């Protein structure tokens, strides 16, 4: 790094801390285009590792990758009324195809050529249901064509007025799955299966514990029958929606005429699902694990899992420790680890330690002349702790340490979430909780949109999910914690990103 980045403590200003961590770790930067970000190599490598893991999971469940256009005719969005209403305020629209020189200077030197107006304006992809199901209508003819299970990795644009790196930007990267099925039961099973994939990825790869459940009607995806989500709790006790999976029913199929001939010879509309996670998960990773020293990355998605830092004073020592360092690097790479050997002679060891720590590297190995004499290396963990390990046993020691760091991060995050959760909450407790430390509040819910809206207006809290059975309280709530009416479900509330 060119220079050390001073990090604001989390307790002082969590938002400032978040931005400082990103800058110190060189994950992303602000773009000249307002609301957009530049993902730097270290941040993009995390995304690549996330992509690879998720892509393998999707393919293991029978999905294939495809790619659809960035531009969508405006008329396509208009075919599904609820969908267009849900995205109307967020879309960017292309109306012309050319610019022309004006003969003026500065920013007025070019202007839109009025003769290049499109016959029909195009929307820049906010999500791809409409363009994809227009193609499904061409490809699906018979029950033999089902199920159709597709995914695409792409960028989308949703015009945002207030942005924050990774968490909310005008353009972001994501994957969006789209499937077509013969029956509602198959579509429902698909939506739930993907929710399980997302949970497994979040917990096993990102070490981020999540709740799963269904969204309320007001939080449901525009045009869907049901929306399922994974919800995580950040260190500031605000919730982050990590991914969603939607049972779209037949709404889009009917709008775009996606029908199939049944085995009996009849004609039926297909049942669709869509689902996605985005680079927002990198923001979730940062806020779940990082500390006041900078970025902490779970080993499974760490761009560099091990940094080897040789220590020397003389040229002879440099030759000795760098030779051993190269061999250790080769040994670690043989067991599949991502390793960097830091032989820069323009920085002192302490500065190197600080830099690798700021980048979130899980394990650092220090090798000095005295270590060589003792047949050892010193293993330092990003999460704390430092101890010598035998040189010959370095691969097994490092692998064990990485596994322990991965599981330890998950356990710590889960313990933190549970400490910031209250159950059977009353209205008074709820208000005090949301005005105080905050977190996940479990309580009865009457199901009325008016009650939900009033809670949001007065506390800035929303229902994150109506939790799946695994996460529900042992005693089902009998009344709505806010209005006292009979409860139709237990809900989990939180203030959220």
N, C-alpha and C positions, 0 to 999 in steps of 0.2 A: 504494500500500500504506500502511496506517495507520502501520506502523513497520517498520524493517529487521529481518529475521530472520537471526540469527547462524547460519551454517552450519558444522557440524562437519566437519573435513577427512575425506575418504574414508579416508586412511591411518590415522586415529585410530579411527574407528568407522563402518564402512560402513553399518550399519543406521541409526544416528543421522543420518548424512549423508543417506540416502535420505528419511527423514521430514522433515528440515529443508528439503530441496529442494522437496518437495511443499507444505509450508506456505508457504515464501517465494513460490512461484509460484502460490499460491492454486488448486491443482488439486483438492484434496479436503480433507475434514475428518472428524473422528470424529463419529459419530452418537450420540444418546442411547440408541439401541438397540444393545446390546452386539454387537460383531462386524460391524456394518453401517457403511457410510460414506456421506457426502454428497459427491456430485461437484459441485464448484463450476463456475461458468460457463466459466472458462478451461480447466478439465479436460474439461468436457463438450463444448466446442467442438472439442477435439482428437478426442474420440470421434466427433463428428458428421462431421468430415473423414475419419476412418478408415472410418466407415460408408458414406459416399458413394462412396469409392473401391472398397471391397469390393463394395458393392451393384451398382455398374456392372460389375464383373468377373463377379459371379454371373449377372447378366442377360445379359451377353455370351455366357455358356456355356449359355443356355437355361433358367435357373432363374427361378421366379416367387415373390414373397413372399405369405405367408399368415399367419394368426394362430390359435393354438390355446389352449385354456383353461389358466389358471394352476393349477387344481385337477385332480387325477387320482385316481380311485377306487383305494383300496388294493389291491383285487382285480386291477387292471390290472398293477401291479408284480409281483404274485404269479404271473402267467402265464408269466413268463420267469425261471426259478429263479436263474440266474447273475446276471441283472440286478438282481433284488431283493436278493440277497446283497451285491452290490457297493455298493448305495446304502442299505442298511438302517440303517446307523449315522449317516447324514447327513441324513435327511429330517425335515422338520417336518410334523406331522399335525394336521389340523383335525377335532375331534370334536364340537363344539357350535356352534350358530348364534346364541346370544343370551347377553347378560349381564342381571343383575337387580340392583336396588338392595337393599341389606341393612339399611339404617337405621343402619349404623355410620359411623364417621368415618375419614378418611384413606384409605390404600390398601385398607382392608377395606370401603369404601363400596359396592363392586360385587363381584359374584361370578358365576361361570358358572351359568346357569340349568340345573339338572339335567334339566328337562323338554324341553330343546332338543337333546338328543343326536341326532346324525345316524344314520340307519339304517346307513350305511356310512361310515367315516371317509374323509377326503380327504387326499391327500398334496399339499403345496405343491411345485410343479414343480421337481425337481432336474435334469431333462432330459426330453425329450418323446417319446422313442421310443414308449412304450406308448400314449399318448393319440393320437398321430398315426397309428400303424399300425391302431388301432381304426377310424379314419376311412378309411384306405386300403382297409380291407376292404369298406367301403360303396361306394367310388368306383371301384374297379378290378374290372372284370368280364371284359374281353377284352384280348388282345394289342394291340388298337388303343388302349387306354388307357395304354400304356407307351411310353417311360419317363415316370414322373411325377416331376417335378423341383421340389421346393419348398424354401423357406427362410423362417425367421421371425426377426425381431429382437425380443428380449424380455428379461425378467429371470428368473433362476433362484435357488433357495435351496438351499444345502448347508450344513448346520449345522457350523460350524468352531469348535474350541476355542481355537486360536491364530490370530489374524488379523493381517494387515498390509495397509495401504492399497493398493488395486489388485491386489496379488499374491494375496491370499487373504482373502476376506470372505464372510460368511454369505450375503449377497445380492450378486449381480453382474449386469452386463449382458453380453449376448453375442448372437451369431447362431448358429442351429443349422439346418443343412441336412438334409433327409430326402428320399431318393429311392427309387424302386422300379423294377426292371428285369426284363426277361424272362430274362436269363441271368447266370450267374456272371461271365462274361468282361466283360459290360457294366457290372456293379456294380464289378468290380475296376478297370476303366478309369475309371469315375467317381471312385472313391476316390483314385486316383493323379492324376487331372486336378485335383481340388480341392487336393491336396497341392501341386501345382505353382502353383496360384493363390495359396495361402497363402505359398509361398516368394517368388513375384514381388512380392506386396504387402509382405512383411516387408523385402525387399531394396531394392525400387524406391521405396517410400513411406516406410518407417520407417528406411531405411539400416541395417538390422540383418541382418548375414550369418547364415545358418542352415545347419545340416546337415539332410538329410532321410533318412529310413529307416523301418524297421519296428520296432515295439516287441516286446520279448520276451513270452512267454506271461504272465509274472507282472505285466507292466506293461500288458497289453492291456485295452481297454475291456470292462467286464462285459457279456457277451452277444455280443461280436463274434468274427468269424473272424480278422481281422487289424486291427491299429491302426497307422497311419502317423502320423508327427509331424515338425514342424519344431522344431529345438532351437538355441537361441542361447546364447552365453556372455557373461555380464555382466562388468563391470569388476572384480568381486571374485573372478572365475574360478569362479563357480557357474553352473550351467546353468539355463536357463528354458525350459520347454516352452511354445512360443508358439501352437501349434494342433495339432489332431488330426483325422484323417480315417479313418473306420472302414468296412471291408467287413463288414457284419453277416451276410452269408450269408442263410440262410432261417430263422434262429432265431426272429426276431420274426414273420415271415410265418406260420410254422407255429403260433406261440402265439396269433396273432390271426386266423388263417384268411384271410390275404390271398392269394387265388388268382386266376388268370386263365385264360380259355379260350384255348388255343393255336390257331394257324391251321389245324392238323390236326384240331381238335375236342377235344383232350384237356384236362385240367385240371392246372395246375402252380402251385406256390407262387412268388411273386415273390422276387427277390433285392434286399436293401435296403442302403443306405449311410446313414451320418449323419456330420456333421462340424461343427466349430465353433471359433471364436476369441472371445475376450472382452476386457473392459476390462483384463485382466491384461497385455495388450500395451502399455498405457500405462506400466505399471510397468517393462516391458522396455525401452521407449524411454528412460525416465528413467535406468535403470541402465546402458544401453549408451553414452549420449552425454554426460550431464551432468557438470559439473566442480565444483570447490570454490567457485565463484562462484554456482552455482545451476543452473537448468534450461537444457538445450540441446535445441532441438527441430528436427528436420529440416525444411527449408523447405516440403516438400510437405504436411505436416500441421500447420504452425504456424498458430495462430489469427490472429496478426498476423505478417506476413512482413517488413514494413518499418515502423519507427517514425521519424517525422520530428520532430526536436527543433529548433525555431527558437531562436536565442539573441539576446537584446536587453538593453539597459540603459535606453533611453528609450522613450517612447511612439511617437516617430517611427520608431525602429528596429523596435519591435514591429510597427507597421503594415507596414513594408517586408518584413521577414522572414516574417511570417505570410501576407502576400499571395503571396509566392513559394512558401512552403510549401504553400499551398492549391493552387497551380497544379501543383507537383510531385506532390502527392497525386493530383490528377485525371489527370495523365499516367500515373502508375503504375497507377492503377485501370483505365485504358483498355487496358492490356496484361494485365489479369486478376489483378493482385496485391492482396493484403489489406493495407491500409495504415491507420495511425493517425497523425493530426497532433496533437502534444502542445502545446497552447497554454495550459496551466495556468500561472497567474501566482503560484501559492502555493508553487511548488517551484523551486529553483535547477537549472540544467542538470545538474550533477553528480548530484543526487538522481534526476533523471529517467533519466539514463544507467543508474544502479544499478538502478532499478526495471525498466526494459525488459530489462536484462540478466538479472535474476532471473526474468523471465517467459519467457526463452528466445527472444526475438525475434531472428531470424537476422541482420537488417541494420538498422542505425540510420543515419539521415542527419542531419547537423548543418548548420544554415544560420545563419550569423552575418553581420553587416554587412560584414566583410572578405571573406567568401566571396562575397557579392553583388557586391562591387566587382571581384572576380577572375573572376566568371562561373562559379562552381563551388559544389559542396556537398562535404562531407566524408563519405565512406562508411566506417562502422566495422562490422566483422564480429564476430558473437558468438563465433566460434571463434578470433578474434585477427586483428589487422591493421587499419590505418586509413590511408586515402589520399584525396586530393581527386579528384573526377571532374567533368568539364564539366557545367554545369547543363543544357545542351540535350541532352546524351547520358545523362542520369540513368536513363531507363527501360532502355536497353540495358546500361548498367553494372551496374544493380541486378539485372537478370535474369541476367546472366553470373555475378555474385557468388553469387546464390542457387543456381544450378546447380553452381557449384564447391563451395559449402558442402555441398550434398546429396551429391555424389560423394565429397567429402573425408571426410565423416563415415563413409560406408560403407567407404572404403578404410582409414581408421584403425581402425575396429572389426574389420575382417577381419584386418588385420595383427596387432592385439592378440590375436585369437583364435588365430591360427597360432603366435604366440610362446608362447601358453599351452597348446599341444597337444604331446603326445609320442606317438610311434608305436613299435610293436614292444616295448611295455613288459613288463618282467619283474615278478614278484610283489614283489620288494624295491623296485624302482623305483616301482611302483604305490603301495605303502604310504607310501613317503617323499613321493611326489608329493601324495597326498591329505592327508597330515599337514602338508604345507608350503604352497606357493603354490596348488596345485590347478589345475584346468583340464580339458581333454578328454584322456583317456588312451585310446589305441587299442591293442587287444590281442586275442589269441585267446580264444575262449569255447567251452567244452564244451557249452553249451546246457542244462546241468542246473540246475533251479530251486534245488536244495540249495546248489550252488556260488554261485549268484547271491545267495541269502539270506545266506550266510556272509560274502561280500564286503561286503554292505550292513551287516551287524551289526558287522563289525570296522573298516570305514572310512567308513561313512555314505555310500558311493558307490553309485550305481545305473547300470544300463545305460540310457543315454539313447536310443540307437537302435542297431540293426544297420544300418550306413550303406548308402545306395545306392551303386552302383558308382563314381559320380563322386567320392565322398569316401573310398573305400577306399585302403588302402596298396598300393603297387606290388607288394610281396611278400606274398601271403596268409599269415597266421600258421598254423603247423602244430599248435601245442599251446595249450591253455588257459593263459593267463598266471597263473592262480591255482592250479589243481590239477595241471596238467601232462598232463591227458588230451587225446586228439586234439581239435583245434578244429573246430567245425562252422560257425563264422562269426567274422568280425571284429566286435568290439563297441566302442562308444565309451562309456566310463564318465565320470561326474563326480558331484560333490556338487551338489545341485540345490535350487531353491526349490519 
